[in-house]
Amino acid sequence: MTATAHPTIALRPFLPADAPLLAEIFRASIEEKAADDYSETQREAWASSADDEAEFGKRLGGQLTLVGTMEGSPVGFASLKAPDIIDMLYVHPAATEQGVATM
C-alpha cells in the first residue's frame, strides 16, 4: 500500500490583486464544466461578464468573497450576496473533486 499526499486546501479572503486570476478561473470553469448543459454562445456570453477584470474585481470586493487555495495557490472562489445566498462558486477544472468547493 502506497501513501498518497493530499494537497493542502485552505480559504482566505479575496484581495483586489486576485481579480485577474479569479476571472481566469471563472472563464475556465464555465468553458469546461458547463459544456454539456449550455451552448457555446451561452457559455461565451456568461464568461464575458469577467472580461472587464476591474469590474469583476469590484463585484467580488463588494461581497464576502473567499478564495480557495491548494498549496497556497488560488484554485477557486465563492462570493456571498448575503449570509445565506451564494452569488458565485467556481473552481478551476484542474482542481475539481479535491474538496475546494466543499470547504
Secondary structure, DSSP 8 states (H G I E B T S, - for coil): --------EEEEE--GGGHHHHHHHHHHHHHHHSTTTS-HHHHHHHHGGGSSHHHHHHHHHTSEEEEEEETTEEEEEEEEEETTEEEEEEE-GGGTTSSTTT-
